[in-house]
């Protein structure tokens, strides 16, 4: 399993536009086989920061999601929307289990 955390600090005046652009990638990403979770949220302590958390079954699923045209559109739009370079971290997970039952 692969988890990607992608944090974006947006220009204050362009946060709403960033949300619009990012919203277009959620549905197509979630519909792909092997995409276990795909969520984008706002940092509650910094409303200019958006964080995508992406969980993939394997590298094949991650590659398929990253090749979506919607992802390409997001990547093309981000330079004009961000206030700083994005932070991205990839985690390779060997075990996942429910945290609360």
Secondary structure, DSSP 8 states (H G I E B T S, - for coil): -EEEEEEEEB-GGGHHHHHHHHHHHHHHHHTSTTEEEEEEEEETTEEEEEEEEEEESSHHHHHHHHTSHHHHHHHHHHTTTBSS--EEEEEE-S----S--
